[in-house]
């Protein structure tokens, strides 16, 4: 990709639309101006963003604009070692700025933090309270680019008032019921090593599913987690996990051994448990053991995020790639497909699916777009039946793709 961009850059820089655009956004220029002013210039701080994709580019932009090595990125998918190294640099003054997602909002203490900038809009009062709490200095500044500071402070006051209102407190019966949800059996449930996030009956499914999705990608199927389980009463599921050593099967016997006679009713709130079907309970009971296995093997870090090295090794061991599919043309099509609201891409996809129902959409049509002085132009190649069409020039790539799809669809329908 880098080589393609380097080859494309000279031609792109000749476009009038590019020449007339500022090299960076006015929002970034404003952020740089703020960080050049005291007390932010000599202090340490955090810039919070909402998207992981923005962390590294924004940190690099700040380094270009304010000085090399002034900022580094931090986000939830980083390994614990990388997170610790970045935080150590901030504490020791090797860097002045951390550009972070909400990974820093809670659970990590940032000493000597003089200011916090919320670069993007956030949606919850919790984000306001936790993000502001990262600024430890008494004279710390909290700067919002998108939200209204007074409105967020007002919401926080309302939340604090509700928390102090005794009339809204739980009754003795309700507190007793909640106590039951927090019952623990040492070594059995929940998994909490005191060093990171816990694993319980209600987050284990997400943890295991996310791990499998990251390893297997498009090959992952939810039903593949339980290859021999049909949901029959009395049946016990086994879990099939991709790991750096190959596929690991958590057998029903291993699940029973872990729970060691402890019933779900002993550790899970009755109301929450009864809201689940018997099949869901059986699956979660096994998935809890599977999630614990991933954590104990250190395939997951203490935030239950995939360890990067383990992820790569698991992919190498367990991903064989999707089998090559033979495209088949059925030879008949007895009705026309009409585009809805000008959506020719959708209509073409429906048309091709009926011609080759056993093929994936990405195997049937490929869109290739090029931006020239006159605008976007897209070439569409259809494999079965073979067709090739190029759009006119349009101001957006999306419009060019719709035009190419329209041309191919009309040709194919004329042939029917």
MARBAKOL-978698 format. One record per residue (C-alpha): chain; z, y, x. Coordinates in steps of 0.05 Angstrom, whole numbers. Each point is the difference from the previous one (the first is absolute). Layout:
// MARBAKOL-978698
 cadena      z      y      x
      A      Z      Y      X
...
//
This chain:
// MARBAKOL-978698
 cadena      z      y      x
      A      0      0      0
      A     17     48     57
      A    -68    -12     33
      A    -36     13    -66
      A     39     64    -11
      A    -15     24     70
      A    -74    -13    -10
      A      1     34    -68
      A     40     61     21
      A    -56     42     32
      A    -43     -5    -63
      A     59     12    -46
      A     20     63     37
      A    -69     30    -15
      A     12     -2    -75
      A     14     68    -31
      A     56    -28    -43
      A     35    -24     63
      A    -13     64     39
      A     30     43    -54
      A     63    -43     -8
      A     63     15     40
      A     17    -53     53
      A     66    -14    -35
      A     28     14    -69
      A     37     65    -15
      A     60    -43    -20
      A      3    -29     71
      A     -8     70     30
      A     59     23    -42
      A     42    -59     24
      A    -17     15     72
      A     19     74    -10
      A     67    -21    -29
      A     15    -45     59
      A    -16     56     49
      A     56     42    -29
      A     74     -4     16
      A     44    -36    -13
      A    -52    -55    -11
      A    -34     12     67
      A     61    -19     40
      A     29    -50    -49
      A    -15    -70    -24
      A    -26    -19    -68
      A    -37    -46    -47
      A    -64     10    -39
      A     -1    -46    -61
      A    -67    -23    -28
      A    -14    -47    -58
      A    -57    -42     29
      A      5    -45     62
      A    -72     18     16
      A     20     73     13
      A     57    -13     49
      A    -40    -14     64
      A    -56     51    -11
      A     50     55    -16
      A     43    -16     60
      A    -62      1     45
      A    -22     67    -31
      A     68     30     15
      A     -5    -24     72
      A    -68     33      7
      A     23     65    -32
      A     71      7     28
      A      1    -39     64
      A    -10    -70     25
      A     53    -51    -19
      A     37     47    -47
      A     -6    -48    -60
      A     -3    -74    -17
      A    -12    -38    -65
      A     48    -47    -34
      A    -11    -44    -62
      A     28    -62    -33
      A    -50    -50     29
      A     20     15     72
      A     40    -52     37
      A     75     13     11
      A    -13      8     74
      A    -51     55    -11
      A     45     35    -51
      A     59     -2     48
      A    -42     26     57
      A    -25     59    -41
      A     70     17    -24
      A     26     -3     72
      A    -54     49     22
      A     21     48    -55
      A     74     -5     18
      A    -14     10     74
      A    -47     58    -12
      A    -63    -34     27
      A    -32     19    -66
      A     18     55    -50
      A    -34    -24    -64
      A     -4    -66    -37
      A    -54     -6    -54
      A     27    -52    -47
      A     -7    -33    -68
      A     62    -14    -41
      A     21    -51     54
      A     46     55     27
      A     26     23    -68
      A     58    -49      2
      A     34    -48     45
      A    -14     36     66
      A     44     55     28
      A    -38     56     34
      A     50     38     42
      A    -13     73     18
      A    -55      7    -53
      A    -10     75    -10
      A    -53     -1    -54
      A    -38    -43    -50
      A    -70     15    -27
      A    -26    -35    -62
      A    -75      6     13
      A    -22    -37    -63
      A     24      2    -72
      A     56    -50    -16
      A     18    -24    -70
      A     75    -17     -1
      A     66     36      8
      A     22    -57     43
      A    -54     18     51
      A     25     72      0
      A     73    -21     12
      A    -15    -53     52
      A    -53     40     37
      A     45     61      3
      A     56    -43     25
      A    -38    -15     64
      A     12     72     23
      A     70     -6     32
      A      7     69     29
      A     43     48    -41
      A    -54     54      6
      A    -56    -49    -16
      A    -63     22    -38
      A    -35    -40    -55
      A    -72     23    -11
      A    -44    -23    -58
      A    -75      8      0
      A    -13    -26    -71
      A     66     -5    -39
      A     43     57    -25
      A     65      1     41
      A     40     33    -55
      A    -24    -49    -52
      A     17    -60     45
      A     69     29     16
      A     13      9    -74
      A    -19    -72    -14
      A     47    -23     55
      A     57     40    -32
      A    -13    -32    -67
      A      1    -69     32
      A     66     16     35
      A     29     24    -65
      A    -19    -63    -36
      A     31    -42     56
      A     66     38     -9
      A      1     -4    -76
      A     54    -50    -18
      A    -26     -6    -71
      A    -62    -33     28
      A     39    -50     43
      A     -6    -74    -12
      A     51    -35    -44
      A     45    -54     28
      A    -44    -53    -32
      A    -63     29     30
      A     32      5     69
      A     22    -72     -6
      A    -70    -21    -18
      A    -29     37     60
      A     52    -32     44
      A    -28    -67    -19
      A    -69     22     24
      A     31     13     69
      A     33    -67      9
      A    -17    -31     67
      A      6    -68     30
      A      5      5     76
      A    -61    -30     34
      A    -35    -14    -66
      A    -12     63    -40
      A    -21     55     10
      A    -28      5     71
      A     34     59     34
      A     10     -1     75
      A     31     69      0
      A    -57     27     44
      A    -54     15    -50
      A    -24     -6    -71
      A     25    -58    -41
      A    -41    -54    -33
      A     19    -20    -71
      A    -26    -35    -62
      A    -39     61    -24
      A    -35     24     63
      A    -16    -68     32
      A    -65     -8    -39
      A    -27     67     23
      A     20    -14     73
      A    -34    -67      3
      A    -62     23    -38
      A     -9     60     46
      A      5    -43     62
      A    -51    -50    -27
      A    -47     56    -21
      A      3     32     69
      A    -14    -66     35
      A    -53    -30    -46
      A    -30     64    -28
      A    -56    -17    -50
      A     14    -74      8
      A     69      7    -31
      A     10    -27    -70
      A     68      4    -35
      A     -6    -71    -25
      A    -11    -23     72
      A     74     14     13
      A     18    -58    -46
      A    -56    -52     11
      A     34    -57    -36
      A     38     36    -54
      A    -26      3    -71
      A     61     31    -34
      A     21    -65    -33
      A     74     -4    -21
      A     39    -36     52
      A    -53      9     54
      A     22     33     65
      A    -49     45     37
      A    -14     -1     73
      A    -24     62     37
      A    -59      0     49
      A      6     57     51
      A    -49     22     54
      A     37      7     67
      A    -16      9     74
      A      8    -76      6
      A    -47    -15    -57
      A     16    -12    -73
      A     74    -15    -13
      A     22    -36    -63
      A     69     16    -29
      A     14    -65    -36
      A     42     -8    -63
      A     50    -39     42
      A      6     59     49
      A     10     47    -59
      A     55    -44    -29
      A     33     -6     69
      A      3     75      7
      A     31     13    -69
      A     49    -57     14
      A     20     -9    -73
      A      7     74    -15
      A    -31     15    -68
      A    -39     63    -16
      A     51     15    -55
      A     54      6     54
      A    -34     57     37
      A    -49     34    -48
      A     16     43    -60
      A     -7    -40    -64
      A    -43     52    -37
      A    -49      8     57
      A     -4    -75     10
      A    -14    -14    -74
      A    -57     50      2
      A    -38    -49     45
      A    -34    -64    -21
      A     23    -66     30
      A    -63     -2     42
      A     12     69     28
      A     72    -18     17
      A    -23    -63     37
      A    -53     39     38
      A     48     56     20
      A     53    -50     21
      A    -51    -29     49
      A    -29     68     21
      A     69     24     19
      A      5    -57     50
      A    -71     15     24
      A     16     74     10
      A     63    -17     38
      A    -40    -48     44
      A    -50     56     18
      A     57     47     18
      A     40    -51     41
      A    -63    -18     39
      A     -9     75     14
      A    -68      0    -32
      A     30     58    -40
      A     40     57     30
      A     67     25    -27
      A    -37     41    -53
      A    -36    -63    -25
      A    -65     27     27
      A    -49    -46     37
      A      9     -4     75
      A    -67     22     30
      A     -4    -54     52
      A     20    -55    -48
      A    -52     26    -50
      A    -56     -5     51
      A     21    -70     22
      A      5    -24    -72
      A    -70     27    -15
      A    -28    -36     60
      A     32    -66    -22
      A    -10      3    -75
      A    -63     42    -15
      A    -63    -41      2
      A    -41     52    -36
      A    -30     -9    -69
      A    -50    -58     -4
      A    -72     21      0
      A    -25      0    -71
      A    -70    -20    -19
      A    -30     52    -46
      A    -33    -29    -61
      A    -49     34    -47
      A      6    -28    -70
      A    -70     25    -19
      A     17     26    -70
      A     31     62    -29
      A     -4      9    -74
      A     28     71    -11
      A     -5     69     31
      A     60     34     32
      A      7     72    -19
      A     39     47     46
      A     62     31    -31
      A      8     75     13
      A    -52     -2     55
      A     35    -55     39
      A    -61    -36     27
      A     40    -33     56
      A     44    -35    -52
      A    -60    -20    -42
      A    -36    -28     61
      A     61    -39     20
      A      4    -30    -70
      A    -74    -17      2
      A      5    -34     68
      A     62    -38    -21
      A    -36    -31    -59
      A    -57    -20     46
      A     47    -31     52
      A     67    -11    -33
      A     28    -40     58
      A    -11     54     52
      A     45     57     22
      A    -24     71    -16
      A      2     20     74
      A    -47    -58     16
      A    -52     24    -49
      A     -8     75     13
      A     10     44     62
      A      1     77     -1
      A    -15     38     64
      A      7     76     -2
      A    -25     52     49
      A     17     75     -3
      A    -58     45     21
      A    -13     75     -5
      A    -27     -9    -71
      A     61    -40    -22
      A     20    -73     -9
      A    -52    -55     -4
      A     17    -72    -15
      A    -39    -64     11
      A     19    -59    -44
      A    -17    -71     19
      A      7    -56    -52
      A     -3    -71     27
      A    -11    -41    -63
      A    -51     14    -26
      A    -24     40     62
      A     -9     74    -14
      A      4     63     43
      A      4     72    -25
      A     15     68     30
      A     29     58    -39
      A    -20     73     -1
      A     43     51     35
      A     66     18    -34
      A     59     44     16
      A     48    -59     -4
      A     -4    -72     24
      A     23    -25    -68
      A    -58     33    -36
      A    -49    -29     51
      A     28    -70    -11
      A     -8      7    -75
      A    -73     21      9
      A    -15    -60     46
      A     34    -47    -50
      A    -41     30    -57
      A    -66    -13     37
      A     18    -73     16
      A     26    -13    -71
      A    -63     27    -32
      A    -44    -42     45
      A     38    -64    -13
      A      2     11    -75
      A    -76     11     -1
      A     -9    -68     33
      A     41    -36    -54
//
